[in-house]
C-alpha cells in the first residue's frame, strides 16, 4: 500500500505542489494526511475519492475506504 502511494499517487500530487503522508490502516480504512497545496484544497476530497481511494481499492485487498485526517 505504501509503495502504491509513493510510486503512483505522490508523483501525481507533486505536479500540483502537494503531497500526502500515510497515517494508518485499520478495519479496511486507510488514513492519509494531505500536505502542501493539497491541504485545504477544495478539490482534495474529489482527488481522495476518485483517485486515491479508487486506486487503492483496485490494487490492495481489504481496502474499503480512504479518509483524510488532520
MOPAC internal coordinates of N, CA, C and O (Angstrom, degrees):
PM7 1SCF
backbone

  N    0.0000 0     0.00 0     0.00 0    0    0    0
  C    1.4403 1     0.00 0     0.00 0    1    0    0
  C    1.5329 1   110.64 1     0.00 0    2    1    0
  O    1.2310 1   120.88 1   132.96 1    3    2    1
  N    1.3218 1   115.92 1   -47.04 1    3    2    1
  C    1.4671 1   119.60 1   179.39 1    5    3    2
  C    1.5271 1   110.71 1   -62.12 1    6    5    3
  O    1.2310 1   120.79 1   143.58 1    7    6    5
  N    1.3251 1   116.10 1   -36.42 1    7    6    5
  C    1.4649 1   120.13 1   179.73 1    9    7    6
  C    1.5297 1   110.95 1   -64.54 1   10    9    7
  O    1.2310 1   120.31 1   140.07 1   11   10    9
  N    1.3213 1   117.00 1   -39.93 1   11   10    9
  C    1.4653 1   120.96 1   177.91 1   13   11   10
  C    1.5245 1   109.84 1   -64.10 1   14   13   11
  O    1.2310 1   120.78 1   136.15 1   15   14   13
  N    1.3218 1   116.11 1   -43.85 1   15   14   13
  C    1.4645 1   119.76 1   178.23 1   17   15   14
  C    1.5270 1   110.72 1   -60.56 1   18   17   15
  O    1.2310 1   120.64 1   134.92 1   19   18   17
  N    1.3312 1   116.38 1   -45.08 1   19   18   17
  C    1.4711 1   121.17 1  -177.45 1   21   19   18
  C    1.5254 1   112.92 1   -68.07 1   22   21   19
  O    1.2310 1   120.55 1   136.37 1   23   22   21
  N    1.3327 1   116.55 1   -43.63 1   23   22   21
  C    1.4627 1   120.18 1  -171.43 1   25   23   22
  C    1.5238 1   114.54 1   -92.42 1   26   25   23
  O    1.2310 1   119.98 1   155.41 1   27   26   25
  N    1.3347 1   117.64 1   -24.59 1   27   26   25
  C    1.4634 1   119.13 1  -175.24 1   29   27   26
  C    1.5234 1   114.02 1  -115.20 1   30   29   27
  O    1.2310 1   120.18 1   142.61 1   31   30   29
  N    1.3169 1   117.26 1   -37.39 1   31   30   29
  C    1.4671 1   120.39 1  -175.59 1   33   31   30
  C    1.5318 1   111.55 1   -88.33 1   34   33   31
  O    1.2310 1   120.45 1   128.48 1   35   34   33
  N    1.3300 1   116.75 1   -51.52 1   35   34   33
  C    1.4687 1   119.53 1  -176.13 1   37   35   34
  C    1.5283 1   113.88 1   -57.92 1   38   37   35
  O    1.2310 1   118.91 1   138.80 1   39   38   37
  N    1.3362 1   119.67 1   -41.20 1   39   38   37
  C    1.4685 1   118.28 1   178.11 1   41   39   38
  C    1.5332 1   112.59 1   -60.36 1   42   41   39
  O    1.2310 1   120.43 1   143.54 1   43   42   41
  N    1.3323 1   116.79 1   -36.46 1   43   42   41
  C    1.4580 1   120.96 1   178.03 1   45   43   42
  C    1.5340 1   110.39 1   -65.28 1   46   45   43
  O    1.2310 1   120.56 1   135.84 1   47   46   45
  N    1.3234 1   116.54 1   -44.16 1   47   46   45
  C    1.4616 1   120.79 1  -179.87 1   49   47   46
  C    1.5297 1   111.45 1   -68.27 1   50   49   47
  O    1.2310 1   120.92 1   146.08 1   51   50   49
  N    1.3252 1   115.84 1   -33.92 1   51   50   49
  C    1.4676 1   120.82 1  -178.92 1   53   51   50
  C    1.5306 1   111.82 1   -62.77 1   54   53   51
  O    1.2310 1   120.36 1   151.56 1   55   54   53
  N    1.3252 1   116.91 1   -28.44 1   55   54   53
  C    1.4667 1   120.89 1   177.27 1   57   55   54
  C    1.5242 1   111.58 1   -60.47 1   58   57   55
  O    1.2310 1   120.91 1   155.22 1   59   58   57
  N    1.3236 1   115.87 1   -24.78 1   59   58   57
  C    1.4677 1   121.89 1   179.82 1   61   59   58
  C    1.5291 1   111.33 1  -108.19 1   62   61   59
  O    1.2310 1   120.82 1  -160.94 1   63   62   61
  N    1.3424 1   116.04 1    19.06 1   63   62   61
  C    1.4679 1   123.39 1   179.85 1   65   63   62
  C    1.5215 1   112.96 1    63.30 1   66   65   63
  O    1.2310 1   120.97 1  -150.28 1   67   66   65
  N    1.3228 1   115.75 1    29.72 1   67   66   65
  C    1.4594 1   120.79 1   178.08 1   69   67   66
  C    1.5113 1   111.28 1  -118.78 1   70   69   67
  O    1.2310 1   121.51 1    -0.50 1   71   70   69
  N    1.3210 1   114.72 1   179.50 1   71   70   69
  C    1.4531 1   121.34 1   178.45 1   73   71   70
  C    1.5200 1   108.42 1  -165.48 1   74   73   71
  O    1.2310 1   121.05 1     1.31 1   75   74   73
  N    1.3183 1   115.59 1  -178.69 1   75   74   73
  C    1.4552 1   120.73 1   172.86 1   77   75   74
  C    1.5118 1   109.50 1  -152.75 1   78   77   75
  O    1.2310 1   121.21 1   -21.43 1   79   78   77
  N    1.3218 1   115.29 1   158.57 1   79   78   77
  C    1.4591 1   122.68 1   176.16 1   81   79   78
  C    1.5146 1   108.47 1  -118.19 1   82   81   79
  O    1.2310 1   120.65 1   -39.61 1   83   82   81
  N    1.3236 1   116.37 1   140.39 1   83   82   81
  C    1.4569 1   121.67 1   172.32 1   85   83   82
  C    1.5195 1   107.35 1   -75.95 1   86   85   83
  O    1.2310 1   120.32 1   -52.57 1   87   86   85
  N    1.3280 1   116.99 1   127.43 1   87   86   85
  C    1.4606 1   121.51 1  -179.69 1   89   87   86
  C    1.5214 1   110.80 1  -102.52 1   90   89   87
  O    1.2310 1   120.14 1   136.43 1   91   90   89
  N    1.3401 1   117.34 1   -43.57 1   91   90   89
  C    1.4520 1   119.46 1  -179.70 1   93   91   90
  C    1.5148 1   112.89 1   177.84 1   94   93   91
  O    1.2310 1   121.51 1    -6.69 1   95   94   93
  N    1.3318 1   114.71 1   173.31 1   95   94   93
  C    1.4641 1   122.29 1   178.01 1   97   95   94
  C    1.5144 1   107.44 1  -142.62 1   98   97   95
  O    1.2310 1   120.88 1   -61.64 1   99   98   97
  N    1.3315 1   115.93 1   118.36 1   99   98   97
  C    1.4569 1   120.44 1  -178.54 1  101   99   98
  C    1.5200 1   109.74 1  -149.93 1  102  101   99
  O    1.2310 1   120.79 1   -47.31 1  103  102  101
  N    1.3249 1   116.09 1   132.69 1  103  102  101
  C    1.4673 1   122.77 1   177.15 1  105  103  102
  C    1.5275 1   112.70 1    52.55 1  106  105  103
  O    1.2310 1   120.36 1  -139.27 1  107  106  105
  N    1.3142 1   116.91 1    40.73 1  107  106  105
  C    1.4543 1   121.51 1   177.14 1  109  107  106
  C    1.5160 1   115.15 1    83.23 1  110  109  107
  O    1.2310 1   120.35 1   179.66 1  111  110  109
  N    1.3340 1   116.94 1    -0.34 1  111  110  109
  C    1.4647 1   121.16 1  -177.08 1  113  111  110
  C    1.5289 1   110.30 1  -109.36 1  114  113  111
  O    1.2310 1   121.06 1   -57.08 1  115  114  113
  N    1.3253 1   115.57 1   122.92 1  115  114  113
  C    1.4590 1   122.24 1   175.49 1  117  115  114
  C    1.5258 1   107.46 1   -93.86 1  118  117  115
  O    1.2310 1   120.58 1   -50.76 1  119  118  117
  N    1.3157 1   116.50 1   129.24 1  119  118  117
  C    1.4658 1   121.45 1   177.12 1  121  119  118
  C    1.5222 1   109.07 1  -108.50 1  122  121  119
  O    1.2310 1   121.40 1   -49.25 1  123  122  121
  N    1.3316 1   114.93 1   130.75 1  123  122  121
  C    1.4604 1   121.51 1   178.18 1  125  123  122
  C    1.5241 1   108.89 1  -130.92 1  126  125  123
  O    1.2310 1   121.19 1   -21.34 1  127  126  125
  N    1.3148 1   115.33 1   158.66 1  127  126  125
  C    1.4665 1   121.36 1   177.24 1  129  127  126
  C    1.5271 1   107.79 1  -123.70 1  130  129  127
  O    1.2310 1   120.70 1   -60.56 1  131  130  129
  N    1.3330 1   116.28 1   119.44 1  131  130  129
  C    1.4606 1   120.39 1   177.55 1  133  131  130
  C    1.5178 1   110.36 1   -71.57 1  134  133  131
  O    1.2310 1   121.05 1   -33.18 1  135  134  133
  N    1.3376 1   115.60 1   146.82 1  135  134  133
  C    1.4592 1   123.12 1   178.78 1  137  135  134
  C    1.5268 1   109.22 1  -130.42 1  138  137  135
  O    1.2310 1   120.83 1   -13.21 1  139  138  137
  N    1.3085 1   116.01 1   166.79 1  139  138  137
  C    1.4628 1   121.27 1   176.42 1  141  139  138
  C    1.5155 1   112.09 1    62.75 1  142  141  139
  O    1.2310 1   120.88 1    38.35 1  143  142  141
  N    1.3302 1   115.93 1  -141.65 1  143  142  141
  C    1.4621 1   119.95 1  -177.14 1  145  143  142
  C    1.5214 1   112.94 1   -69.63 1  146  145  143
  O    1.2310 1   119.87 1   164.68 1  147  146  145
  N    1.3306 1   117.86 1   -15.32 1  147  146  145
  C    1.4676 1   120.69 1   177.72 1  149  147  146
  C    1.5300 1   111.15 1   -71.13 1  150  149  147
  O    1.2310 1   120.87 1   151.19 1  151  150  149
  N    1.3199 1   115.94 1   -28.81 1  151  150  149
  C    1.4616 1   120.55 1  -179.11 1  153  151  150
  C    1.5259 1   108.99 1   -68.62 1  154  153  151
  O    1.2310 1   120.79 1   -63.79 1  155  154  153
  N    1.3077 1   116.09 1   116.21 1  155  154  153
  C    1.4533 1   121.13 1   179.73 1  157  155  154
  C    1.5240 1   114.91 1    84.15 1  158  157  155
  O    1.2310 1   119.85 1   179.66 1  159  158  157
  N    1.3198 1   117.89 1    -0.34 1  159  158  157
  C    1.4612 1   121.18 1   179.15 1  161  159  158
  C    1.5303 1   109.64 1   -68.70 1  162  161  159
  O    1.2310 1   119.74 1   -44.98 1  163  162  161
  N    1.3312 1   118.11 1   135.02 1  163  162  161
  C    1.4604 1   120.35 1   179.89 1  165  163  162
  C    1.5330 1   113.59 1   -64.36 1  166  165  163
  O    1.2310 1   119.86 1   160.49 1  167  166  165
  N    1.3224 1   117.87 1   -19.51 1  167  166  165
  C    1.4631 1   120.59 1   179.11 1  169  167  166
  C    1.5269 1   113.15 1   -95.57 1  170  169  167
  O    1.2310 1   119.98 1  -178.62 1  171  170  169
  N    1.3244 1   117.65 1     1.38 1  171  170  169
  C    1.4661 1   119.78 1  -176.74 1  173  171  170
  C    1.5263 1   112.21 1   -63.26 1  174  173  171
  O    1.2310 1   119.51 1   145.88 1  175  174  173
  N    1.3252 1   118.55 1   -34.12 1  175  174  173
  C    1.4658 1   119.94 1   179.00 1  177  175  174
  C    1.5256 1   110.87 1   -67.51 1  178  177  175
  O    1.2310 1   120.35 1   141.84 1  179  178  177
  N    1.3270 1   116.93 1   -38.16 1  179  178  177
  C    1.4609 1   120.96 1   176.40 1  181  179  178
  C    1.5280 1   110.00 1   -63.71 1  182  181  179
  O    1.2310 1   120.41 1   135.12 1  183  182  181
  N    1.3169 1   116.82 1   -44.88 1  183  182  181
  C    1.4657 1   121.68 1   176.70 1  185  183  182
  C    1.5194 1   110.46 1   -60.31 1  186  185  183
  O    1.2310 1   120.74 1   138.30 1  187  186  185
  N    1.3213 1   116.19 1   -41.70 1  187  186  185
  C    1.4577 1   121.53 1  -178.80 1  189  187  186
  C    1.5228 1   111.16 1   -61.44 1  190  189  187
  O    1.2310 1   120.13 1   130.24 1  191  190  189
  N    1.3207 1   117.37 1   -49.76 1  191  190  189
  C    1.4649 1   121.64 1  -173.99 1  193  191  190
  C    1.5237 1   113.49 1   -79.16 1  194  193  191
  O    1.2310 1   120.01 1   131.19 1  195  194  193
  N    1.3254 1   117.58 1   -48.81 1  195  194  193
  C    1.4628 1   119.48 1  -174.15 1  197  195  194
  C    1.5204 1   113.49 1   -85.70 1  198  197  195
  O    1.2310 1   120.38 1   160.71 1  199  198  197
  N    1.3102 1   116.89 1   -19.29 1  199  198  197
  C    1.4590 1   120.36 1   179.70 1  201  199  198
  C    1.5124 1   112.65 1  -105.31 1  202  201  199
  O    1.2310 1   120.90 1   110.01 1  203  202  201
  N    1.3118 1   115.89 1   -69.99 1  203  202  201
  C    1.4645 1   121.67 1  -173.02 1  205  203  202
  C    1.5239 1   111.87 1   -66.79 1  206  205  203
  O    1.2310 1   120.26 1   127.12 1  207  206  205
  N    1.3308 1   117.11 1   -52.88 1  207  206  205
  C    1.4649 1   120.22 1  -177.91 1  209  207  206
  C    1.5258 1   111.20 1   -62.52 1  210  209  207
  O    1.2310 1   120.04 1   134.79 1  211  210  209
  N    1.3146 1   117.54 1   -45.21 1  211  210  209
  C    1.4639 1   120.83 1  -179.77 1  213  211  210
  C    1.5279 1   111.46 1   -59.59 1  214  213  211
  O    1.2310 1   120.28 1   136.21 1  215  214  213
  N    1.3222 1   117.06 1   -43.79 1  215  214  213
  C    1.4632 1   121.05 1  -179.23 1  217  215  214
  C    1.5247 1   111.67 1   -66.43 1  218  217  215
  O    1.2310 1   120.41 1   134.99 1  219  218  217
  N    1.3281 1   116.82 1   -45.01 1  219  218  217
  C    1.4612 1   119.56 1  -179.04 1  221  219  218
  C    1.5273 1   111.67 1   -67.37 1  222  221  219
  O    1.2310 1   119.73 1   142.18 1  223  222  221
  N    1.3282 1   118.13 1   -37.82 1  223  222  221
  C    1.4687 1   120.76 1   177.00 1  225  223  222
  C    1.5258 1   110.54 1   -61.97 1  226  225  223
  O    1.2310 1   120.95 1   141.70 1  227  226  225
  N    1.3147 1   115.78 1   -38.30 1  227  226  225
  C    1.4600 1   121.31 1  -179.25 1  229  227  226
  C    1.5278 1   111.96 1   -70.01 1  230  229  227
  O    1.2310 1   120.33 1   141.86 1  231  230  229
  N    1.3300 1   116.97 1   -38.14 1  231  230  229
  C    1.4622 1   120.41 1  -170.66 1  233  231  230
  C    1.5249 1   115.92 1  -102.79 1  234  233  231
  O    1.2310 1   119.92 1   163.52 1  235  234  233
  N    1.3327 1   117.76 1   -16.48 1  235  234  233
  C    1.4663 1   119.73 1  -175.42 1  237  235  234
  C    1.5252 1   109.71 1  -124.59 1  238  237  235
  O    1.2310 1   121.11 1   -62.85 1  239  238  237
  N    1.2967 1   115.48 1   117.15 1  239  238  237
  C    1.4653 1   121.09 1   179.15 1  241  239  238
  C    1.5328 1   109.94 1   -62.83 1  242  241  239
  O    1.2310 1   121.08 1   -46.16 1  243  242  241
  N    1.3280 1   115.55 1   133.84 1  243  242  241
  C    1.4550 1   120.67 1   175.76 1  245  243  242
  C    1.5133 1   115.44 1    97.07 1  246  245  243
  O    1.2310 1   120.13 1   169.28 1  247  246  245
  N    1.3256 1   117.36 1   -10.72 1  247  246  245
  C    1.4661 1   119.53 1   178.05 1  249  247  246
  C    1.5254 1   108.54 1   -77.90 1  250  249  247
  O    1.2310 1   121.02 1   -56.86 1  251  250  249
  N    1.3247 1   115.66 1   123.14 1  251  250  249
  C    1.4598 1   121.62 1   178.87 1  253  251  250
  C    1.5244 1   112.07 1  -110.00 1  254  253  251
  O    1.2310 1   120.78 1   152.14 1  255  254  253
  N    1.3262 1   116.11 1   -27.86 1  255  254  253
  C    1.4576 1   120.51 1  -173.61 1  257  255  254
  C    1.5255 1   108.83 1  -157.69 1  258  257  255
  O    1.2310 1   121.04 1   -29.98 1  259  258  257
  N    1.3300 1   115.62 1   150.02 1  259  258  257
  C    1.4637 1   121.35 1   171.99 1  261  259  258
  C    1.5186 1   106.89 1  -124.17 1  262  261  259
  O    1.2310 1   120.85 1   -48.10 1  263  262  261
  N    1.3251 1   115.97 1   131.90 1  263  262  261
  C    1.4610 1   120.12 1   179.90 1  265  263  262
  C    1.5167 1   110.40 1  -129.75 1  266  265  263
  O    1.2310 1   121.57 1   -31.64 1  267  266  265
  N    1.3305 1   114.59 1   148.36 1  267  266  265
  C    1.4598 1   121.11 1   176.38 1  269  267  266
  C    1.5194 1   108.64 1   -94.30 1  270  269  267
  O    1.2310 1   120.97 1   -43.54 1  271  270  269
  N    1.3175 1   115.75 1   136.46 1  271  270  269
  C    1.4621 1   121.69 1   177.49 1  273  271  270
  C    1.5228 1   108.75 1  -119.78 1  274  273  271
  O    1.2310 1   120.92 1   -21.05 1  275  274  273
  N    1.3290 1   115.85 1   158.95 1  275  274  273
  C    1.4682 1   120.77 1   178.83 1  277  275  274
  C    1.5018 1   111.51 1   -85.77 1  278  277  275
  O    1.2310 1   120.10 1   180.00 1  279  278  277

